């Protein structure tokens, strides 16, 4: 069954072009409450809307933006960027402030507007606060039409906006608390992501290409401290392993950078970057006929940019070897043994200081080069990779397009040639000190506990590591190893909700790579709507469209009307009795609408209850067929004479008129005393005996205030018992001919 939820968007306030925008489908409700809308005069759903974003398997939590347009399960909206792209008539900064500061899944401390509320109440209160902001352009209540939600007075007739039946003030009080804490000059004091630019937007590189994202806020200023996600379809963000996605936090200049490695010749990588956080993405209907929503978290396509990195045609790998002597320019020829490679193989060669470097083009592979020792010379070597790899001359791992440059330094024995100091227990810079001032960065811990420190070189060895892992914390669903056990988002599940009204159900979702998915929730079955303050047919509305026929007035004044169901109770009766006239004798009508027909017309005669008791179908005297003029008094569709049931639907009595006549009022049971005289009087009247005002009063009281209320064996209040006895006496006098038209000859 389709679910319809009455919600709105400001008319004419959305873009009209569809293009190839990303789609979002309404799957159903999450946690919510049914709260009152004075505009609709009914309860409406306020809380979480589950939207399935195109390209994602996990629905995202969303809120309604306004109150005055519908949306149904299965409806499609379009993604239109962050909320700064939405219509300007609404203060969107305040909406984003609510999204980023109030989390329906979180318990809050004392003093907070959401303190003491459960997940359903929190979701409803946040929704109500958002409605307050987004409906502000309509103006305060009353407007004669649409107005700002919760600007109405808190009166009970009719109920006020955000009234919640189980606890009337709970939702509105919390929503008002949120509204009261909203910043007055939001755009001056609160900042949120608006635009991100990735540079360069195109580049030519096979490896080592640096890409930088710059994030700005709604005012165009750099925005620091926001996590942005980089993704690539080709290559890797790590030179030593395949890493297709990384998260980086923007610095004080709003910048975050990554390096792309390992593209193959002819490949073009698409690198995407997007901002994250609870800042909302705008979901709209281009035809302006369905509800507009905001997600809680930014959708990846909202604040995003892309760049293209192309690796050119096939390139050649090189090993370059240069010779440096001290003293410089020495003409000594040095021999080198080279090994590795096939077609071509790395060839041996000779070098002297003045010569150009030896440059050989080779295929990727493992190579080595060593200098043949020359008497009187001390030899050292160092190698540098064009892609940042660590290489040594006797083990050169040559990659595609990589160039490795090795320098062999020869110093004549007895000479010190200054070079940069390295950790080797040698005075490399010839200053009389060994390994002085050398430190390097170290890393320790995993996940959120990862940290850096330093080591110091002493006598050719690194030591004194200052790195200390950070503290762990409980695991949460954010694609981070919070508890620092080497696993990410392990063992995390949460309760989910689906369906509305009587179909509401719960399930579970599991966290994988920072996203919740695998929802097991299945809505329950619906049923026809009945008047019980429950959404039985699961369409998001309670007791909608329920009416029933009502009756009022008696005799010629009888009329019909209707009642409507609201919040489980029938009310608003439209029935108005007709105007009484003057009683006309012998026309069989109650012209003056007093419940009696042809009263005060002295006609007919009366018989005692003893007569009627013995002259029924059950004998013993012959049956008086005038029993059947009584009619269908028990409403079962059949006129049964003495076998009609006596006030069964009201007092719980199951006896027939005949059985009541046969029941002895033992112990002075005033119920049966009155019943015997009442039944005889009713039979006398329907068979033509004139009544009297006193008789009419006694019958009316018995029919409306006594038999429908009290059971035959009920313990009666003294005042009721006394009145019943008095009216039994009046009717006895009537049946015996002491009052009224007189007694009939039997």
C-alpha positions as CSV (number, residue, x, y, z in Angstrom):
1,X,0.0,0.0,0.0
2,X,1.3,3.5,-0.9
3,X,2.2,5.7,2.1
4,X,1.1,9.4,1.8
5,X,2.6,11.9,4.2
6,X,1.3,15.5,4.2
7,X,4.4,17.7,4.1
8,X,5.3,20.8,2.0
9,X,7.7,22.9,0.0
10,X,7.5,26.7,-0.6
11,X,5.6,27.0,-3.9
12,X,7.7,27.7,-7.0
13,X,10.9,27.5,-5.1
14,X,12.8,24.7,-6.9
15,X,14.8,24.5,-10.1
16,X,12.8,23.3,-13.1
17,X,15.5,21.7,-15.3
18,X,15.9,17.9,-14.8
19,X,19.0,17.2,-16.9
20,X,21.0,14.1,-15.7
21,X,20.7,14.9,-12.0
22,X,21.3,12.2,-9.4
23,X,18.0,10.6,-8.2
24,X,16.7,9.9,-4.7
25,X,13.8,7.6,-3.9
26,X,11.6,7.8,-0.8
27,X,11.7,4.3,0.8
28,X,9.7,5.0,4.0
29,X,9.9,6.4,7.5
30,X,12.5,5.9,10.2
31,X,11.9,7.0,13.8
32,X,9.0,9.5,14.0
33,X,6.0,10.7,16.0
34,X,2.4,11.7,14.9
35,X,2.1,15.3,16.0
36,X,-0.8,17.7,15.5
37,X,-1.0,20.3,12.7
38,X,-3.5,23.1,13.3
39,X,-3.5,23.8,9.5
40,X,-4.6,20.3,8.6
41,X,-6.6,19.7,11.8
42,X,-5.1,16.2,12.0
43,X,-1.9,14.4,13.1
44,X,1.0,14.3,10.7
45,X,4.2,12.3,10.7
46,X,7.3,14.2,12.0
47,X,10.7,12.5,11.9
48,X,13.2,10.6,9.7
49,X,12.5,10.0,6.0
50,X,14.6,7.2,4.5
51,X,15.9,8.2,1.0
52,X,17.6,5.8,-1.4
53,X,20.3,7.8,-3.3
54,X,21.1,6.6,-6.8
55,X,24.3,4.7,-6.9
56,X,24.2,3.8,-3.1
57,X,22.8,0.7,-1.5
58,X,22.3,2.4,1.9
59,X,19.3,4.8,2.5
60,X,20.2,8.1,4.0
61,X,18.4,9.9,6.9
62,X,16.5,13.0,5.8
63,X,14.0,15.6,7.1
64,X,11.0,17.3,5.5
65,X,11.6,21.0,4.5
66,X,8.1,22.2,4.9
67,X,4.4,21.2,5.4
68,X,2.3,21.8,2.4
69,X,3.0,19.2,-0.3
70,X,2.6,15.4,-0.2
71,X,5.1,12.6,-0.8
72,X,4.5,8.8,-1.2
73,X,6.7,5.8,-0.8
74,X,8.5,5.3,-4.2
75,X,8.4,8.9,-5.2
76,X,11.6,10.2,-7.0
77,X,13.3,13.5,-6.1
78,X,16.6,14.9,-7.6
79,X,19.8,15.8,-5.8
80,X,20.7,19.5,-6.1
81,X,23.8,20.1,-4.1
82,X,24.2,21.5,-0.6
83,X,21.5,23.6,1.1
84,X,23.3,26.9,0.0
85,X,22.0,25.9,-3.5
86,X,18.4,25.9,-2.2
87,X,15.9,28.9,-2.6
88,X,17.0,32.0,-0.8
89,X,13.7,32.9,0.8
90,X,14.5,30.5,3.7
91,X,17.3,31.1,6.2
92,X,19.1,27.8,5.2
93,X,22.1,28.6,7.5
94,X,19.8,28.0,10.5
95,X,18.5,24.7,8.9
96,X,22.1,23.5,8.5
97,X,22.9,24.6,12.0
98,X,20.1,22.3,13.3
99,X,21.4,19.4,11.2
100,X,25.0,19.8,12.4
101,X,24.2,20.4,16.1
102,X,21.2,18.0,16.9
103,X,21.5,14.2,16.4
104,X,18.3,12.2,16.8
105,X,20.4,9.0,17.6
106,X,22.3,10.7,20.5
107,X,21.3,11.0,24.2
108,X,21.9,14.5,25.6
109,X,22.7,15.7,29.1
110,X,20.5,17.6,31.5
111,X,19.8,21.2,30.4
112,X,19.9,20.3,26.7
113,X,16.6,20.8,24.7
114,X,16.5,17.1,23.8
115,X,17.4,15.8,27.3
116,X,15.2,12.9,28.5
117,X,13.7,12.2,25.1
118,X,13.8,8.9,23.3
119,X,14.9,8.4,19.7
120,X,11.4,8.9,18.3
121,X,10.8,12.1,20.3
122,X,14.2,13.6,19.3
123,X,13.6,13.0,15.6
124,X,10.1,14.6,15.8
125,X,11.4,17.6,17.8
126,X,14.2,18.3,15.3
127,X,11.7,18.0,12.4
128,X,9.4,20.5,14.1
129,X,12.2,23.0,14.6
130,X,13.2,22.7,10.9
131,X,9.5,23.3,9.9
132,X,9.6,26.4,12.1
133,X,12.5,27.8,10.1
134,X,11.4,26.7,6.6
135,X,7.8,28.0,7.0
136,X,8.9,31.4,8.3
137,X,8.3,33.1,4.9
138,X,4.5,32.4,5.2
139,X,4.3,34.7,8.2
140,X,3.0,34.1,11.8
141,X,-0.4,32.5,12.6
142,X,-3.2,33.4,11.8
143,X,-2.9,34.2,8.1
144,X,-6.1,32.7,6.8
145,X,-4.0,30.0,5.1
146,X,-0.5,28.7,5.3
147,X,1.6,30.1,8.2
148,X,4.8,29.6,10.1
149,X,4.6,26.3,12.0
150,X,4.5,26.6,15.8
151,X,3.6,30.3,15.7
152,X,0.1,29.5,16.8
153,X,-1.1,29.8,20.4
154,X,-0.9,26.7,22.6
155,X,-4.6,26.3,23.0
156,X,-6.3,22.9,23.3
157,X,-9.4,23.7,21.1
158,X,-8.4,23.1,18.4
159,X,-5.1,21.4,19.4
160,X,-1.9,23.4,18.7
161,X,1.0,22.7,16.3
162,X,3.4,19.9,17.5
163,X,0.8,18.6,20.1
164,X,1.7,15.0,20.8
165,X,-1.3,12.9,22.2
166,X,0.7,10.8,24.7
167,X,2.5,13.9,26.2
168,X,1.0,17.1,24.7
169,X,3.8,19.5,25.3
170,X,6.9,17.2,25.0
171,X,7.6,17.6,21.3
172,X,6.8,21.3,21.0
173,X,8.8,22.2,24.2
174,X,11.9,20.4,22.8
175,X,11.5,22.0,19.3
176,X,11.0,25.5,20.9
177,X,14.2,24.9,22.9
178,X,16.1,24.2,19.7
179,X,14.7,27.3,18.0
180,X,15.6,29.5,21.0
181,X,19.3,28.5,20.7
182,X,19.6,29.3,16.9
183,X,22.1,32.0,16.2
184,X,20.6,35.4,15.3
185,X,23.2,36.2,12.6
186,X,23.8,32.6,11.5
187,X,26.0,33.3,8.5
188,X,28.3,35.5,10.6
189,X,28.9,33.0,13.4
190,X,28.3,29.5,11.8
191,X,30.2,28.2,8.7
192,X,29.5,25.2,6.6
193,X,30.9,23.7,3.3
194,X,29.6,25.3,0.1
195,X,32.2,24.7,-2.7
196,X,35.3,22.6,-3.3
197,X,37.8,23.0,-6.2
198,X,40.4,20.4,-7.1
199,X,43.6,21.5,-8.9
200,X,45.0,21.0,-11.3
201,X,41.8,20.0,-13.1
202,X,43.8,18.2,-15.7
203,X,47.4,16.9,-15.6
204,X,49.9,14.7,-17.5
205,X,51.8,12.3,-15.2
206,X,52.3,8.6,-14.7
207,X,53.2,8.7,-11.0
208,X,53.8,11.2,-8.2
209,X,51.0,13.7,-9.3
210,X,50.0,16.0,-6.4
211,X,46.3,17.1,-6.4
212,X,45.1,19.8,-4.0
213,X,41.4,20.5,-3.0
214,X,40.4,23.9,-1.6
215,X,37.2,24.1,0.4
216,X,35.2,27.3,1.0
217,X,32.2,28.2,3.1
218,X,28.9,29.8,2.3
219,X,30.6,33.2,2.4
220,X,33.5,32.1,0.1
221,X,36.1,31.9,2.8
222,X,38.5,29.0,3.4
223,X,37.0,26.4,5.7
224,X,39.3,24.4,8.0
225,X,38.8,21.2,9.9
226,X,36.4,19.5,7.5
227,X,37.0,15.9,6.4
228,X,37.2,15.5,2.6
229,X,37.3,12.2,0.7
230,X,39.5,11.6,-2.3
231,X,38.6,8.7,-4.7
232,X,40.3,7.5,-7.9
233,X,39.3,4.8,-10.4
234,X,42.9,4.1,-11.6
235,X,46.3,4.2,-10.0
236,X,46.8,4.5,-6.2
237,X,47.2,7.1,-3.4
238,X,50.0,4.9,-2.0
239,X,53.2,4.0,-3.8
240,X,53.6,0.8,-2.0
241,X,50.1,-0.6,-2.0
242,X,46.7,-0.1,-3.8
243,X,44.7,2.6,-2.0
244,X,41.8,3.9,-4.0
245,X,40.2,6.2,-1.3
246,X,41.7,8.4,1.5
247,X,40.2,10.9,3.9
248,X,42.0,14.1,4.6
249,X,41.2,17.1,6.9
250,X,41.4,20.6,5.5
251,X,44.1,22.8,7.0
252,X,43.8,26.5,8.0
253,X,43.8,27.5,4.3
254,X,41.0,25.1,3.6
255,X,43.3,22.9,1.6
256,X,43.9,19.1,1.5
257,X,46.3,17.3,-0.8
258,X,47.0,13.7,-2.1
259,X,49.6,12.2,-4.4
260,X,48.5,9.9,-7.3
261,X,50.9,7.0,-8.2
262,X,51.2,4.1,-10.6
263,X,49.2,5.0,-13.7
264,X,50.0,2.8,-16.7
265,X,50.9,4.3,-20.1
266,X,47.7,5.4,-21.9
267,X,45.5,5.4,-18.7
268,X,43.5,8.4,-17.6
269,X,42.4,8.5,-13.9
270,X,39.3,10.3,-12.7
271,X,40.0,11.7,-9.2
272,X,37.0,12.9,-7.2
273,X,36.9,14.8,-4.0
274,X,33.9,15.6,-1.8
275,X,33.2,17.2,1.6
276,X,31.5,15.2,4.4
277,X,29.6,16.0,7.6
278,X,26.1,16.8,8.8
279,X,25.5,19.8,6.6
280,X,22.5,18.6,4.4
281,X,21.9,18.0,0.7
282,X,18.9,19.5,-1.1
283,X,16.4,16.9,-2.6
284,X,13.7,18.5,-4.9
285,X,10.9,17.7,-7.3
286,X,11.5,19.5,-10.7
287,X,7.7,19.6,-11.3
288,X,7.1,21.2,-8.0
289,X,4.3,18.7,-7.1
290,X,6.0,16.7,-4.4
291,X,7.7,17.4,-1.1
292,X,11.3,18.7,-0.9
293,X,13.6,17.2,1.7
294,X,17.1,17.7,3.1
295,X,19.4,14.8,3.9
296,X,21.3,15.1,7.3
297,X,24.7,14.2,5.9
298,X,26.2,15.7,2.7
299,X,25.6,13.4,-0.3
300,X,29.0,12.8,-2.0
301,X,27.9,14.6,-5.2
302,X,26.7,17.8,-3.3
303,X,30.0,19.6,-2.5
304,X,32.4,17.8,-5.0
305,X,34.9,18.3,-7.8
306,X,36.9,16.1,-10.2
307,X,40.2,16.2,-12.0
308,X,41.7,14.1,-14.8
309,X,45.3,12.7,-14.7
310,X,46.7,11.1,-17.9
311,X,49.7,8.9,-18.2
312,X,51.2,9.5,-21.7
313,X,52.4,6.8,-24.1
314,X,55.0,4.2,-23.2
315,X,58.1,5.5,-21.5
316,X,61.5,4.2,-20.9
317,X,63.2,3.3,-17.5
318,X,66.7,4.4,-16.9
319,X,69.7,3.7,-14.6
320,X,72.2,6.6,-14.6
321,X,75.6,6.3,-12.9
322,X,77.9,9.3,-12.3
323,X,81.5,9.5,-11.0
324,X,82.7,12.1,-8.5
325,X,86.3,12.2,-7.2
326,X,88.1,14.1,-4.5
327,X,90.2,15.9,-5.5
328,X,87.8,16.8,-8.3
329,X,88.6,15.9,-11.9
330,X,91.0,13.1,-11.2
331,X,91.7,11.3,-14.6
332,X,91.7,7.8,-13.0
333,X,89.5,5.4,-14.9
334,X,87.2,3.3,-12.7
335,X,85.6,-0.1,-13.8
336,X,82.0,-1.0,-13.1
337,X,80.4,-4.4,-13.1
338,X,76.6,-4.2,-14.0
339,X,74.1,-7.1,-13.9
340,X,70.4,-7.8,-14.6
341,X,68.0,-7.6,-17.4
342,X,67.6,-9.4,-20.7
343,X,67.3,-7.7,-24.1
344,X,68.8,-5.4,-23.2
345,X,71.0,-6.6,-20.4
346,X,72.6,-4.1,-18.1
347,X,76.2,-3.7,-19.6
348,X,79.5,-3.2,-17.7
349,X,81.2,0.2,-18.3
350,X,84.0,2.5,-17.2
351,X,83.9,6.1,-15.9
352,X,86.3,8.9,-14.8
353,X,85.4,12.1,-13.1
354,X,85.3,14.4,-16.2
355,X,83.2,11.9,-18.2
356,X,79.4,12.3,-18.7
357,X,77.3,10.0,-16.5
358,X,76.6,6.5,-17.9
359,X,72.9,6.3,-18.9
360,X,71.4,3.0,-19.9
361,X,67.7,2.5,-21.0
362,X,66.3,-0.7,-19.5
363,X,63.1,-2.6,-19.0
364,X,61.6,-2.8,-15.5
365,X,63.4,-5.3,-13.3
366,X,66.0,-5.9,-10.6
367,X,69.6,-4.7,-11.3
368,X,72.9,-4.1,-9.5
369,X,76.0,-2.0,-10.2
370,X,79.3,-2.2,-8.3
371,X,82.6,-0.4,-8.7
372,X,85.7,-2.5,-9.1
373,X,88.0,-1.5,-6.1
374,X,90.8,0.8,-7.1
375,X,94.0,0.9,-4.9
376,X,94.4,4.1,-2.9
377,X,90.7,5.1,-3.2
378,X,87.9,5.0,-0.6
379,X,84.5,4.5,-2.4
380,X,80.9,5.3,-1.3
381,X,77.7,5.3,-3.3
382,X,74.1,6.7,-3.1
383,X,71.1,6.3,-5.3
384,X,68.0,8.4,-5.9
385,X,64.7,7.3,-7.4
386,X,62.5,9.6,-9.6
387,X,59.4,8.2,-7.9
388,X,60.7,8.3,-4.4
389,X,61.6,4.7,-3.9
390,X,64.6,3.7,-1.6
391,X,67.3,2.2,-3.7
392,X,70.9,0.8,-3.2
393,X,73.4,0.3,-5.9
394,X,73.6,-3.5,-5.4
395,X,69.8,-3.9,-5.4
396,X,68.1,-1.6,-7.9
397,X,64.3,-2.3,-8.3
398,X,63.5,-0.4,-11.5
399,X,59.8,0.3,-12.2
400,X,58.0,1.5,-15.3
401,X,59.0,5.0,-16.3
402,X,61.4,5.2,-13.2
403,X,64.8,6.7,-13.4
404,X,67.4,5.7,-10.8
405,X,70.5,7.9,-10.5
406,X,73.5,6.5,-8.5
407,X,76.6,8.6,-7.6
408,X,79.8,6.8,-6.8
409,X,82.2,9.1,-4.8
410,X,85.9,8.2,-4.7
411,X,88.2,9.9,-2.1
412,X,91.9,9.5,-2.2
413,X,93.1,7.9,1.0
414,X,94.0,10.5,3.6
415,X,91.6,13.2,2.3
416,X,88.2,14.1,3.8
417,X,85.6,15.3,1.4
418,X,82.6,17.0,3.1
419,X,79.2,15.6,2.2
420,X,75.8,15.6,3.9
421,X,75.9,13.9,7.4
422,X,74.1,10.5,7.4
423,X,73.7,8.0,10.1
424,X,76.7,5.7,9.5
425,X,79.1,6.4,12.4
426,X,81.3,8.4,10.0
427,X,82.2,12.1,10.0
428,X,80.6,12.7,6.6
429,X,80.8,16.5,6.7
430,X,84.4,16.6,8.0
431,X,83.6,18.8,11.0
432,X,85.2,16.4,13.6
433,X,81.8,15.2,14.8
434,X,80.1,11.9,14.0
435,X,76.3,11.7,13.2
436,X,75.6,15.0,14.8
437,X,72.1,16.5,14.8
438,X,70.5,13.7,12.9
439,X,66.8,12.9,13.6
440,X,64.0,11.2,11.7
441,X,60.3,10.9,12.0
442,X,58.8,7.6,13.4
443,X,55.3,6.2,13.4
444,X,53.4,4.0,15.9
445,X,49.9,2.8,16.7
446,X,47.1,1.9,14.3
447,X,43.8,3.5,13.4
448,X,42.8,6.4,15.5
449,X,45.8,5.7,17.8
450,X,48.3,6.3,15.0
451,X,51.0,8.9,16.1
452,X,54.4,10.2,15.1
453,X,57.6,10.7,17.0
454,X,61.4,11.1,16.4
455,X,64.5,9.0,16.6
456,X,68.1,10.3,17.0
457,X,71.2,8.8,15.4
458,X,74.0,7.8,17.7
459,X,77.2,6.0,16.5
460,X,75.5,5.0,13.3
461,X,72.3,3.6,14.8
462,X,68.9,5.1,15.2
463,X,67.3,5.1,18.7
464,X,65.4,7.0,21.4
465,X,62.1,6.7,19.7
466,X,59.6,9.3,21.2
467,X,56.5,7.9,19.5
468,X,53.6,7.1,21.8
469,X,50.3,5.7,20.4
470,X,47.2,7.8,21.1
471,X,44.3,6.7,23.3
472,X,41.6,4.4,21.9
473,X,37.9,5.0,22.0
474,X,34.8,2.8,21.5
475,X,34.2,1.8,17.9
476,X,31.7,4.0,15.9
477,X,30.5,3.8,12.3
478,X,32.9,6.2,10.6
479,X,35.4,3.9,8.6
480,X,38.0,4.6,11.3
481,X,39.6,2.0,13.6
482,X,38.5,3.9,16.8
483,X,39.5,1.2,19.2
484,X,42.8,0.7,17.6
485,X,42.6,-3.1,17.2
486,X,43.5,-3.2,13.5
487,X,39.8,-3.6,12.5
488,X,37.5,-0.9,11.2
489,X,33.8,-0.7,12.3
490,X,33.8,-4.3,13.5
491,X,30.7,-5.7,15.3
492,X,28.6,-2.5,15.0
493,X,24.8,-2.8,14.5
494,X,21.9,-0.5,15.2
495,X,18.1,-0.7,15.4
496,X,16.2,0.5,12.3
497,X,12.5,1.4,11.9
498,X,10.2,1.1,8.9
499,X,6.5,1.4,8.1
500,X,4.1,3.9,9.7
501,X,1.2,3.6,12.1
502,X,0.1,0.0,12.8
503,X,2.7,-1.2,10.2
504,X,5.6,0.2,12.1
505,X,8.4,-2.4,12.6
506,X,12.0,-2.6,13.7
507,X,15.1,-4.3,12.2
508,X,18.9,-3.9,12.3
509,X,21.6,-2.4,10.1
510,X,25.3,-3.4,10.1
511,X,28.1,-0.9,9.7
512,X,30.5,-1.5,6.8
513,X,33.3,0.9,5.8
514,X,31.6,3.8,7.6
515,X,28.2,3.2,6.2
516,X,25.1,1.5,7.6
517,X,23.5,-1.1,5.4
518,X,21.8,-4.5,5.3
519,X,18.5,-3.2,6.8
520,X,16.4,-6.2,8.0
521,X,13.3,-4.1,8.8
522,X,10.0,-5.2,7.0
523,X,6.8,-3.2,7.6
524,X,3.9,-5.0,9.1
525,X,0.5,-5.6,7.3
526,X,-2.1,-2.8,7.1
527,X,-5.8,-3.0,7.9
528,X,-8.9,-0.9,7.2
529,X,-9.0,2.4,9.2
530,X,-11.1,2.4,12.3
531,X,-11.8,5.1,14.9
532,X,-9.1,4.3,17.5
533,X,-6.4,7.0,17.1
534,X,-4.2,4.5,15.2
535,X,-3.0,4.7,11.6
536,X,-4.5,1.3,10.8
537,X,-4.1,1.5,7.0
538,X,-0.5,2.8,7.4
539,X,-0.8,5.8,5.1
540,X,0.7,8.3,7.6
541,X,-2.7,9.7,8.7
542,X,-4.8,8.7,11.7
543,X,-8.5,8.1,11.6
544,X,-8.8,9.9,8.2
545,X,-12.1,10.1,6.4
546,X,-14.1,8.2,9.0
547,X,-17.8,9.3,9.4
548,X,-21.0,7.7,10.7
549,X,-24.7,8.4,10.7
550,X,-26.3,10.0,13.8
551,X,-29.9,10.3,14.8
552,X,-31.6,12.9,17.0
553,X,-35.1,14.0,17.9
554,X,-38.2,11.9,18.3
555,X,-41.5,11.6,16.5
556,X,-42.1,14.2,13.8
557,X,-38.8,15.9,14.9
558,X,-36.6,12.9,14.1
559,X,-33.6,13.7,11.9
560,X,-30.2,12.3,10.8
561,X,-26.7,13.8,10.7
562,X,-23.0,12.7,10.7
563,X,-20.1,12.5,13.1
564,X,-16.4,12.5,12.2
565,X,-13.6,10.6,14.0
566,X,-10.7,12.7,15.4
567,X,-7.9,11.2,17.5
568,X,-9.9,8.0,18.2
569,X,-13.1,9.8,19.3
570,X,-16.4,10.6,17.4
571,X,-17.5,14.2,17.5
572,X,-18.8,17.1,15.5
573,X,-22.4,15.8,15.3
574,X,-24.3,17.6,12.5
575,X,-27.8,16.3,13.5
576,X,-30.4,19.0,14.3
577,X,-33.9,17.9,15.4
578,X,-37.0,19.3,13.6
579,X,-39.4,21.8,15.2
580,X,-42.2,20.3,17.4
581,X,-45.8,21.0,16.3
582,X,-49.2,20.6,18.0
583,X,-50.3,17.1,18.9
584,X,-53.1,15.8,16.6
585,X,-55.2,12.9,17.9
586,X,-55.7,9.7,16.1
587,X,-53.0,10.3,13.4
588,X,-50.6,7.9,14.9
589,X,-47.8,10.5,15.0
590,X,-45.8,12.2,17.8
591,X,-46.5,15.7,16.4
592,X,-45.2,17.6,19.5
593,X,-42.0,15.4,19.6
594,X,-42.2,14.5,23.2
595,X,-41.9,10.8,22.7
596,X,-45.6,10.1,23.0
597,X,-48.2,9.6,20.2
598,X,-51.6,11.2,20.4
599,X,-51.1,11.9,24.1
600,X,-53.8,13.7,26.1
601,X,-56.3,12.2,23.7
602,X,-58.4,9.9,25.9
603,X,-58.8,6.8,23.8
604,X,-58.8,3.1,24.4
605,X,-58.5,1.4,27.9
606,X,-55.7,-0.2,29.9
607,X,-55.1,-3.8,31.0
608,X,-53.1,-5.0,34.0
609,X,-49.6,-6.6,33.8
610,X,-51.3,-9.8,34.9
611,X,-53.4,-9.8,31.8
612,X,-50.5,-9.4,29.4
613,X,-48.4,-11.9,31.4
614,X,-50.9,-14.7,30.8
615,X,-52.1,-13.8,27.2
616,X,-48.9,-14.3,25.2
617,X,-47.9,-17.0,22.8
618,X,-46.8,-19.0,25.9
619,X,-50.3,-19.0,27.5
620,X,-51.9,-20.2,29.6
621,X,-54.7,-18.0,28.4
622,X,-55.4,-17.6,24.6
623,X,-52.8,-15.4,22.9
624,X,-53.7,-11.8,22.5
625,X,-52.3,-10.9,19.0
626,X,-52.0,-7.3,20.1
627,X,-48.6,-8.4,21.5
628,X,-47.2,-8.0,18.0
629,X,-48.1,-4.3,17.8
630,X,-45.1,-3.9,20.1
631,X,-42.9,-4.1,17.0
632,X,-39.1,-4.9,16.7
633,X,-38.0,-3.3,20.0
634,X,-34.7,-5.3,20.2
635,X,-33.6,-4.3,16.7
636,X,-33.0,-7.8,15.4
637,X,-35.1,-7.2,12.3
638,X,-38.1,-9.4,13.4
639,X,-41.3,-8.6,15.4
640,X,-41.4,-11.4,17.9
641,X,-44.2,-10.3,20.3
642,X,-43.5,-11.6,23.9
643,X,-40.2,-13.1,22.7
644,X,-38.6,-9.7,22.0
645,X,-35.4,-9.2,24.1
646,X,-35.7,-6.7,27.0
647,X,-33.0,-3.9,26.7
648,X,-30.3,-6.5,25.8
649,X,-27.8,-4.2,24.2
650,X,-27.8,-1.7,27.1
651,X,-27.8,-3.4,30.5
652,X,-26.6,-6.9,29.6
653,X,-30.1,-8.4,30.2
654,X,-30.7,-11.5,28.0
655,X,-34.3,-12.2,29.0
656,X,-37.4,-11.8,26.8
657,X,-40.4,-9.7,27.7
658,X,-42.2,-12.9,28.6
659,X,-39.3,-14.1,30.8
660,X,-39.1,-10.8,32.6
661,X,-42.9,-11.0,33.2
662,X,-42.3,-14.4,34.7
663,X,-39.5,-13.3,37.0
664,X,-40.8,-12.7,40.5
665,X,-39.3,-9.4,42.0
666,X,-38.1,-11.4,45.0
667,X,-37.0,-9.5,48.0
668,X,-38.6,-6.3,46.6
669,X,-36.4,-6.2,43.5
670,X,-37.4,-2.7,42.2
671,X,-35.9,-3.5,38.7
672,X,-38.5,-6.2,38.0
673,X,-41.3,-4.2,39.8
674,X,-40.7,-1.3,37.4
675,X,-40.2,-3.7,34.4
676,X,-43.6,-5.4,34.9
677,X,-45.5,-2.2,35.1
678,X,-43.5,-0.6,32.3
679,X,-44.1,-3.5,29.9
680,X,-47.8,-3.5,30.6
681,X,-48.0,0.3,30.1
682,X,-46.1,0.1,26.8
683,X,-48.4,-2.7,25.5
684,X,-51.5,-0.7,26.5
685,X,-50.2,2.5,24.8
686,X,-49.1,0.8,21.5
687,X,-52.6,-0.8,21.4
688,X,-54.5,2.5,21.6
689,X,-54.8,3.5,25.3
690,X,-54.3,7.2,25.9
691,X,-51.4,8.2,28.1
692,X,-50.9,10.9,30.7
693,X,-48.0,13.3,31.4
694,X,-47.1,11.4,34.5
695,X,-47.1,8.1,32.6
696,X,-45.0,9.6,29.8
697,X,-42.5,10.9,32.4
698,X,-42.2,7.5,34.0
699,X,-41.8,5.7,30.7
700,X,-39.2,8.2,29.4
701,X,-37.1,7.9,32.6
702,X,-37.3,4.1,32.6
703,X,-36.2,3.9,28.9
704,X,-33.4,6.5,29.0
705,X,-32.1,6.6,32.6
706,X,-32.8,3.3,34.2
707,X,-33.0,0.1,32.0
708,X,-30.1,1.2,29.6
709,X,-27.9,1.8,32.7
710,X,-28.6,-0.8,35.4
711,X,-28.6,-4.6,35.2
712,X,-31.4,-6.5,36.8
713,X,-29.2,-7.6,39.8
714,X,-27.4,-4.3,40.2
715,X,-27.1,-2.7,43.6
716,X,-29.0,0.6,43.1
717,X,-28.2,4.0,44.7
718,X,-30.9,4.9,47.2
719,X,-32.1,7.8,45.1
720,X,-32.4,5.7,42.0
721,X,-34.2,2.8,43.8
722,X,-36.7,5.3,45.3
723,X,-37.5,6.9,42.0
724,X,-37.9,3.5,40.3
725,X,-40.4,2.5,42.9
726,X,-42.4,5.8,42.5
727,X,-42.6,5.4,38.8
728,X,-43.6,1.7,39.1
729,X,-46.6,2.9,41.3
730,X,-47.6,5.5,38.6
731,X,-47.6,2.9,35.9
732,X,-49.5,0.4,38.1
733,X,-52.2,3.0,38.7
734,X,-52.4,3.5,34.9
735,X,-52.5,-0.2,34.1
736,X,-55.3,-0.7,36.7
737,X,-57.4,2.2,35.3
738,X,-56.9,4.5,38.3
739,X,-55.4,7.2,36.0
740,X,-55.7,7.4,32.2
741,X,-58.6,6.2,30.0
742,X,-59.7,3.6,32.5
743,X,-59.5,-0.2,32.8
744,X,-60.7,-2.5,30.0
745,X,-63.3,-5.2,30.7
746,X,-61.5,-8.5,30.4
